[in-house]
Amino acid sequence: MPNIYEQIGNQIRELRTTLRGEGISQEELAHAVKTTANTISRWETATYKPSISDLETLARFFGVPINVFFPQAQSKSRESRAVGLLSAAADLDDDDLEEVALYARFRRAQRRRKKKG
């Protein structure tokens, strides 16, 4: 079974190669998300680990929810997903961990705002 970064890389590749029915090159994706084709390649092969900010940018570009990069998380219990998130974040640096925390607070606030109507 692939590790989380391999799953993310596979999903990036899948989204890139099927975009609009014909796909786009790593170079085109890199230009669109303001990085290099080498970085896209390394994300796809799990050589580099994209940050939460990178995944958010990719999700916006592809028009998908960010959790599409974590397919296992969709079928597990809430507790199991939380453990998986902690495991995936274990080797992140302080800046990336702060991004994860900010994103979680942002999503919580969005949910509360929806409930209030």
TIRO-2110 file (N, C-alpha, C; in Angstrom, 1 decimal):
// TIRO-2110
0.8, -1.2, 0.0, N, 1, A
0.0, 0.0, 0.0, CA, 1, A
0.9, 1.2, 0.0, C, 1, A
0.6, 2.2, -0.9, N, 2, A
1.4, 3.4, -0.9, CA, 2, A
1.3, 4.3, 0.3, C, 2, A
2.4, 5.0, 0.7, N, 3, A
2.3, 5.9, 1.8, CA, 3, A
1.5, 7.1, 1.4, C, 3, A
1.3, 8.0, 2.4, N, 4, A
0.4, 9.1, 2.1, CA, 4, A
1.0, 10.0, 1.0, C, 4, A
2.3, 10.2, 1.0, N, 5, A
2.9, 11.1, -0.1, CA, 5, A
2.8, 10.4, -1.4, C, 5, A
2.9, 9.1, -1.5, N, 6, A
2.7, 8.4, -2.8, CA, 6, A
1.3, 8.6, -3.2, C, 6, A
0.3, 8.5, -2.3, N, 7, A
-1.1, 8.6, -2.6, CA, 7, A
-1.3, 10.0, -3.2, C, 7, A
-0.8, 11.0, -2.5, N, 8, A
-0.9, 12.4, -2.9, CA, 8, A
-0.3, 12.6, -4.3, C, 8, A
0.9, 12.1, -4.5, N, 9, A
1.5, 12.2, -5.8, CA, 9, A
0.7, 11.5, -6.9, C, 9, A
0.2, 10.3, -6.6, N, 10, A
-0.7, 9.6, -7.6, CA, 10, A
-1.9, 10.5, -7.9, C, 10, A
-2.5, 11.1, -6.9, N, 11, A
-3.7, 11.9, -7.2, CA, 11, A
-3.3, 13.1, -8.0, C, 11, A
-2.2, 13.8, -7.7, N, 12, A
-1.8, 14.9, -8.5, CA, 12, A
-1.6, 14.5, -10.0, C, 12, A
-0.9, 13.4, -10.2, N, 13, A
-0.7, 12.9, -11.6, CA, 13, A
-2.1, 12.6, -12.2, C, 13, A
-3.0, 11.9, -11.5, N, 14, A
-4.3, 11.6, -12.1, CA, 14, A
-5.1, 12.8, -12.5, C, 14, A
-5.1, 13.8, -11.6, N, 15, A
-5.8, 15.1, -11.9, CA, 15, A
-5.2, 15.8, -13.1, C, 15, A
-3.9, 15.8, -13.1, N, 16, A
-3.1, 16.5, -14.2, CA, 16, A
-3.4, 15.9, -15.5, C, 16, A
-3.3, 14.5, -15.5, N, 17, A
-3.4, 13.8, -16.8, CA, 17, A
-4.8, 13.7, -17.3, C, 17, A
-5.8, 14.0, -16.5, N, 18, A
-7.2, 13.8, -17.0, CA, 18, A
-7.9, 15.2, -17.0, C, 18, A
-7.2, 16.3, -16.7, N, 19, A
-7.8, 17.6, -16.7, CA, 19, A
-8.5, 17.9, -18.1, C, 19, A
-9.7, 18.3, -18.1, N, 20, A
-10.5, 18.6, -19.3, CA, 20, A
-10.5, 17.5, -20.3, C, 20, A
-10.4, 16.3, -19.9, N, 21, A
-10.4, 15.1, -20.7, CA, 21, A
-9.2, 14.8, -21.5, C, 21, A
-8.2, 15.7, -21.5, N, 22, A
-7.0, 15.5, -22.3, CA, 22, A
-5.7, 15.6, -21.5, C, 22, A
-5.8, 16.2, -20.3, N, 23, A
-4.7, 16.4, -19.5, CA, 23, A
-3.8, 17.6, -19.8, C, 23, A
-2.9, 17.9, -19.0, N, 24, A
-1.9, 19.0, -19.2, CA, 24, A
-0.5, 18.5, -18.8, C, 24, A
0.5, 19.1, -19.3, N, 25, A
1.8, 18.7, -19.0, CA, 25, A
2.2, 19.2, -17.6, C, 25, A
3.3, 18.6, -17.1, N, 26, A
3.9, 19.1, -15.8, CA, 26, A
4.3, 20.6, -16.0, C, 26, A
4.8, 20.9, -17.1, N, 27, A
5.2, 22.3, -17.3, CA, 27, A
4.0, 23.3, -17.2, C, 27, A
2.8, 22.9, -17.8, N, 28, A
1.6, 23.7, -17.8, CA, 28, A
1.1, 23.8, -16.4, C, 28, A
1.1, 22.7, -15.7, N, 29, A
0.6, 22.8, -14.3, CA, 29, A
1.5, 23.7, -13.5, C, 29, A
2.8, 23.5, -13.6, N, 30, A
3.8, 24.3, -12.9, CA, 30, A
3.6, 25.8, -13.1, C, 30, A
3.4, 26.1, -14.4, N, 31, A
3.1, 27.6, -14.7, CA, 31, A
1.9, 28.1, -14.0, C, 31, A
0.8, 27.2, -14.0, N, 32, A
-0.5, 27.6, -13.4, CA, 32, A
-0.4, 27.8, -11.9, C, 32, A
0.4, 27.0, -11.2, N, 33, A
0.5, 27.1, -9.8, CA, 33, A
1.8, 27.7, -9.3, C, 33, A
2.5, 28.4, -10.2, N, 34, A
3.7, 29.2, -9.9, CA, 34, A
4.8, 28.4, -9.2, C, 34, A
5.1, 27.2, -9.8, N, 35, A
6.3, 26.5, -9.3, CA, 35, A
7.0, 26.0, -10.6, C, 35, A
7.9, 25.0, -10.4, N, 36, A
8.6, 24.4, -11.5, CA, 36, A
8.1, 23.0, -11.9, C, 36, A
8.4, 22.7, -13.2, N, 37, A
8.0, 21.3, -13.6, CA, 37, A
8.7, 20.3, -12.8, C, 37, A
9.9, 20.6, -12.4, N, 38, A
10.7, 19.6, -11.6, CA, 38, A
10.0, 19.4, -10.3, C, 38, A
9.5, 20.4, -9.7, N, 39, A
8.7, 20.3, -8.4, CA, 39, A
7.5, 19.4, -8.6, C, 39, A
6.7, 19.7, -9.7, N, 40, A
5.6, 18.8, -10.0, CA, 40, A
6.0, 17.4, -10.1, C, 40, A
7.0, 17.1, -10.9, N, 41, A
7.5, 15.8, -11.1, CA, 41, A
7.8, 15.1, -9.7, C, 41, A
8.5, 15.9, -8.9, N, 42, A
8.9, 15.3, -7.6, CA, 42, A
7.8, 15.1, -6.6, C, 42, A
6.7, 16.0, -6.8, N, 43, A
5.5, 15.7, -6.0, CA, 43, A
4.9, 14.4, -6.4, C, 43, A
4.8, 14.2, -7.8, N, 44, A
4.1, 13.1, -8.3, CA, 44, A
4.9, 11.8, -8.0, C, 44, A
6.2, 11.8, -7.8, N, 45, A
6.9, 10.6, -7.4, CA, 45, A
7.2, 10.5, -5.9, C, 45, A
6.6, 11.5, -5.2, N, 46, A
6.8, 11.5, -3.7, CA, 46, A
8.2, 11.7, -3.3, C, 46, A
9.0, 12.3, -4.2, N, 47, A
10.4, 12.7, -3.8, CA, 47, A
10.3, 14.0, -2.9, C, 47, A
9.4, 14.9, -3.3, N, 48, A
9.2, 16.1, -2.5, CA, 48, A
7.8, 15.9, -1.9, C, 48, A
7.6, 16.6, -0.8, N, 49, A
6.3, 16.5, 0.0, CA, 49, A
5.6, 17.9, -0.2, C, 49, A
4.5, 18.0, -0.9, N, 50, A
3.8, 19.3, -1.0, CA, 50, A
3.3, 19.7, 0.4, C, 50, A
3.3, 21.0, 0.6, N, 51, A
2.8, 21.6, 1.9, CA, 51, A
1.3, 21.6, 1.7, C, 51, A
0.6, 21.9, 2.8, N, 52, A
-0.8, 22.1, 2.8, CA, 52, A
-1.2, 23.3, 1.9, C, 52, A
-0.4, 24.3, 1.9, N, 53, A
-0.6, 25.4, 1.0, CA, 53, A
-0.5, 25.0, -0.4, C, 53, A
0.5, 24.2, -0.8, N, 54, A
0.6, 23.6, -2.1, CA, 54, A
-0.6, 22.8, -2.5, C, 54, A
-1.1, 22.0, -1.6, N, 55, A
-2.3, 21.2, -1.9, CA, 55, A
-3.5, 22.0, -2.0, C, 55, A
-3.6, 23.1, -1.3, N, 56, A
-4.7, 24.0, -1.4, CA, 56, A
-4.7, 24.7, -2.7, C, 56, A
-3.5, 25.1, -3.2, N, 57, A
-3.4, 25.8, -4.5, CA, 57, A
-3.7, 24.8, -5.6, C, 57, A
-3.3, 23.5, -5.5, N, 58, A
-3.6, 22.5, -6.5, CA, 58, A
-5.1, 22.2, -6.5, C, 58, A
-5.7, 22.1, -5.3, N, 59, A
-7.1, 21.8, -5.2, CA, 59, A
-7.9, 23.0, -5.9, C, 59, A
-7.6, 24.2, -5.6, N, 60, A
-8.2, 25.3, -6.3, CA, 60, A
-8.1, 25.3, -7.8, C, 60, A
-6.9, 25.0, -8.2, N, 61, A
-6.6, 24.9, -9.7, CA, 61, A
-7.5, 23.9, -10.3, C, 61, A
-7.5, 22.7, -9.7, N, 62, A
-8.3, 21.6, -10.3, CA, 62, A
-9.8, 21.6, -10.0, C, 62, A
-10.2, 22.5, -9.1, N, 63, A
-11.6, 22.6, -8.7, CA, 63, A
-12.1, 21.5, -8.0, C, 63, A
-11.3, 21.0, -7.0, N, 64, A
-11.7, 19.8, -6.2, CA, 64, A
-11.4, 20.2, -4.7, C, 64, A
-12.1, 19.5, -3.8, N, 65, A
-11.8, 19.7, -2.4, CA, 65, A
-10.5, 19.2, -2.0, C, 65, A
-9.8, 19.8, -1.1, N, 66, A
-8.5, 19.4, -0.7, CA, 66, A
-8.4, 17.9, -0.3, C, 66, A
-9.5, 17.4, 0.3, N, 67, A
-9.4, 16.0, 0.8, CA, 67, A
-9.3, 15.0, -0.3, C, 67, A
-9.5, 15.4, -1.6, N, 68, A
-9.3, 14.5, -2.7, CA, 68, A
-7.9, 13.9, -2.7, C, 68, A
-6.9, 14.6, -2.1, N, 69, A
-5.6, 14.2, -2.1, CA, 69, A
-5.3, 13.1, -1.0, C, 69, A
-6.4, 12.9, -0.2, N, 70, A
-6.3, 11.9, 0.9, CA, 70, A
-7.4, 10.9, 0.8, C, 70, A
-7.4, 10.0, -0.2, N, 71, A
-8.5, 9.1, -0.5, CA, 71, A
-8.8, 8.2, 0.7, C, 71, A
-7.9, 7.8, 1.4, N, 72, A
-8.1, 6.9, 2.5, CA, 72, A
-8.9, 7.6, 3.6, C, 72, A
-8.7, 8.8, 3.8, N, 73, A
-9.4, 9.6, 4.8, CA, 73, A
-10.9, 9.7, 4.6, C, 73, A
-11.3, 9.5, 3.4, N, 74, A
-12.7, 9.6, 3.1, CA, 74, A
-13.5, 8.5, 3.6, C, 74, A
-12.9, 7.3, 3.8, N, 75, A
-13.7, 6.2, 4.2, CA, 75, A
-13.4, 5.7, 5.7, C, 75, A
-12.6, 6.5, 6.4, N, 76, A
-12.3, 6.1, 7.8, CA, 76, A
-13.1, 6.9, 8.8, C, 76, A
-13.1, 6.4, 10.0, N, 77, A
-13.8, 7.1, 11.1, CA, 77, A
-13.2, 8.4, 11.3, C, 77, A
-13.9, 9.3, 12.0, N, 78, A
-13.3, 10.6, 12.3, CA, 78, A
-12.0, 10.5, 13.1, C, 78, A
-12.0, 9.6, 14.1, N, 79, A
-10.8, 9.4, 15.0, CA, 79, A
-9.7, 8.9, 14.1, C, 79, A
-9.9, 8.0, 13.3, N, 80, A
-8.9, 7.4, 12.4, CA, 80, A
-8.3, 8.5, 11.4, C, 80, A
-9.2, 9.3, 10.9, N, 81, A
-8.8, 10.4, 10.0, CA, 81, A
-7.9, 11.4, 10.8, C, 81, A
-8.2, 11.7, 12.0, N, 82, A
-7.4, 12.6, 12.8, CA, 82, A
-6.1, 12.0, 13.1, C, 82, A
-6.0, 10.7, 13.4, N, 83, A
-4.7, 10.1, 13.6, CA, 83, A
-3.9, 10.1, 12.3, C, 83, A
-4.5, 9.9, 11.2, N, 84, A
-3.8, 9.9, 9.9, CA, 84, A
-3.3, 11.3, 9.6, C, 84, A
-4.1, 12.3, 9.9, N, 85, A
-3.6, 13.7, 9.7, CA, 85, A
-2.4, 14.0, 10.6, C, 85, A
-2.5, 13.6, 11.8, N, 86, A
-1.3, 13.8, 12.7, CA, 86, A
-0.1, 13.1, 12.2, C, 86, A
-0.3, 11.9, 11.7, N, 87, A
0.8, 11.1, 11.2, CA, 87, A
1.4, 11.8, 9.9, C, 87, A
0.5, 12.3, 9.1, N, 88, A
1.0, 13.0, 7.8, CA, 88, A
1.7, 14.3, 8.2, C, 88, A
1.3, 14.9, 9.3, N, 89, A
1.9, 16.2, 9.6, CA, 89, A
3.2, 16.1, 10.5, C, 89, A
3.5, 14.9, 10.9, N, 90, A
4.5, 14.7, 11.9, CA, 90, A
5.9, 15.3, 11.5, C, 90, A
6.2, 15.2, 10.3, N, 91, A
7.6, 15.7, 9.9, CA, 91, A
7.5, 17.1, 9.2, C, 91, A
6.4, 17.8, 9.4, N, 92, A
6.3, 19.2, 8.8, CA, 92, A
7.1, 20.1, 9.7, C, 92, A
7.6, 21.2, 9.1, N, 93, A
8.2, 22.2, 9.9, CA, 93, A
7.2, 23.1, 10.5, C, 93, A
7.7, 24.0, 11.4, N, 94, A
6.7, 24.8, 12.2, CA, 94, A
5.8, 25.7, 11.3, C, 94, A
6.3, 26.2, 10.2, N, 95, A
5.5, 27.1, 9.4, CA, 95, A
4.4, 26.2, 8.7, C, 95, A
4.7, 25.0, 8.3, N, 96, A
3.7, 24.2, 7.7, CA, 96, A
2.7, 23.7, 8.7, C, 96, A
3.1, 23.4, 9.9, N, 97, A
2.2, 23.1, 11.0, CA, 97, A
1.2, 24.2, 11.3, C, 97, A
1.7, 25.4, 11.3, N, 98, A
0.9, 26.6, 11.5, CA, 98, A
-0.1, 26.7, 10.4, C, 98, A
0.3, 26.5, 9.1, N, 99, A
-0.7, 26.5, 8.0, CA, 99, A
-1.8, 25.5, 8.2, C, 99, A
-1.4, 24.3, 8.7, N, 100, A
-2.5, 23.2, 8.9, CA, 100, A
-3.4, 23.7, 10.0, C, 100, A
-2.9, 24.3, 11.1, N, 101, A
-3.8, 24.8, 12.2, CA, 101, A
-4.6, 25.9, 11.7, C, 101, A
-4.1, 26.9, 10.9, N, 102, A
-4.9, 28.0, 10.4, CA, 102, A
-6.0, 27.5, 9.4, C, 102, A
-5.7, 26.5, 8.6, N, 103, A
-6.7, 26.0, 7.7, CA, 103, A
-7.8, 25.3, 8.5, C, 103, A
-7.5, 24.5, 9.6, N, 104, A
-8.5, 23.9, 10.4, CA, 104, A
-9.4, 24.9, 11.0, C, 104, A
-8.8, 26.0, 11.6, N, 105, A
-9.6, 27.0, 12.2, CA, 105, A
-10.5, 27.7, 11.1, C, 105, A
-10.0, 27.9, 10.0, N, 106, A
-10.8, 28.5, 8.9, CA, 106, A
-12.0, 27.7, 8.5, C, 106, A
-11.7, 26.4, 8.4, N, 107, A
-12.8, 25.4, 8.0, CA, 107, A
-13.9, 25.4, 9.1, C, 107, A
-13.4, 25.4, 10.4, N, 108, A
-14.3, 25.3, 11.5, CA, 108, A
-15.2, 26.6, 11.5, C, 108, A
-14.6, 27.7, 11.3, N, 109, A
-15.4, 29.0, 11.2, CA, 109, A
-16.4, 29.0, 10.1, C, 109, A
-16.0, 28.5, 8.9, N, 110, A
-16.9, 28.3, 7.8, CA, 110, A
-18.1, 27.5, 8.2, C, 110, A
-17.9, 26.4, 8.8, N, 111, A
-18.9, 25.5, 9.2, CA, 111, A
-19.9, 26.1, 10.2, C, 111, A
-19.3, 26.9, 11.2, N, 112, A
-20.2, 27.6, 12.1, CA, 112, A
-21.0, 28.6, 11.5, C, 112, A
-20.4, 29.3, 10.5, N, 113, A
-21.1, 30.4, 9.8, CA, 113, A
-22.3, 29.8, 9.0, C, 113, A
-22.1, 28.6, 8.4, N, 114, A
-23.2, 28.0, 7.7, CA, 114, A
-24.3, 27.6, 8.6, C, 114, A
-24.0, 27.1, 9.8, N, 115, A
-25.0, 26.6, 10.7, CA, 115, A
-25.9, 27.8, 11.2, C, 115, A
-25.2, 29.0, 11.4, N, 116, A
-26.0, 30.1, 11.8, CA, 116, A
-26.9, 30.7, 10.7, C, 116, A
-26.6, 30.3, 9.5, N, 117, A
-27.5, 30.7, 8.4, CA, 117, A
-27.1, 31.8, 7.7, C, 117, A
END
